[in-house]
Amino acid sequence: MQALVVDDDPICRRVAEATLVKLGFSVHTAAGVDEACTRHAALPDLRLALVDWHLGDTTGLAVIRALRQRIRTHRTCICLFTTETGRTVWNDAIAAGANAVLKKPLDEADRWYELARLGAV
């Protein structure tokens, strides 16, 4: 299973990557929207994309919208992942094309259940 982690913080990318590897994913990473679209083009069977809410000079919503505009994303589970809470974050993420909002940090046991429920694993 292929996964893409989009986060501008290299430590957060590594933590998410390590968690997803333990869950059986082959993980690719990107720091922003352009890099995420480039990575996506090389991953025809992308199963999961985790996109951080805050990405330097842009937001994860821009990445989600850009990915959803590309072909072959209808089978990709795209999740915003963030420390932010609240209904506004959820509503904005879903409106942008996300399947769900996951809480940072990614906890292996809890996330496995959530990703399975979303059909990503």
C-alpha positions, -999 to 999 in steps of 0.1 A, spaced: 0 0 0 13 34 -10 9 65 13 20 101 9 27 123 40 26 161 33 41 182 61 65 211 61 81 200 94 107 172 87 103 158 122 65 154 118 70 138 84 94 112 99 70 105 128 40 100 105 62 80 81 74 57 109 38 51 121 25 43 86 54 20 79 45 0 110 9 -2 96 23 -17 64 25 13 41 53 22 17 56 59 25 66 88 4 68 124 17 64 159 5 68 193 21 42 213 1 16 214 -27 40 213 -57 60 184 -42 28 166 -33 15 168 -68 49 157 -82 49 127 -59 13 119 -67 21 117 -104 46 90 -97 23 70 -75 -6 55 -96 -18 33 -67 -18 59 -39 -40 45 -12 -36 72 15 -25 109 17 -20 125 51 -19 163 47 -9 187 75 -32 217 82 -4 243 83 22 242 56 44 273 58 30 297 33 -1 277 24 -26 253 40 -33 216 37 -66 226 21 -47 238 -9 -29 205 -12 -61 185 -8 -78 206 -35 -48 202 -58 -47 164 -53 -85 161 -58 -82 180 -91 -58 154 -104 -69 121 -120 -67 89 -100 -76 104 -67 -111 91 -64 -98 59 -47 -73 78 -25 -82 84 11 -71 119 18 -70 129 55 -61 163 69 -40 157 100 -36 184 126 -35 193 162 -63 218 156 -97 208 169 -132 220 162 -160 217 137 -146 245 114 -115 225 107 -135 194 99 -160 213 77 -132 231 58 -113 198 52 -144 179 40 -154 208 17 -119 208 2 -122 170 -6 -108 153 25 -123 120 36 -115 127 73 -95 147 98 -70 128 120 -55 140 151 -17 145 154 4 128 166 -5 96 147 -10 69 173 -4 35 158 -33 16 174 -60 43 171 -50 53 136 -51 17 124 -87 15 134 -96 49 118 -77 41 86 -94 7 83 -128 24 89 -120 48 60 -110 19 38 -74 30 35 -60 -3 48 
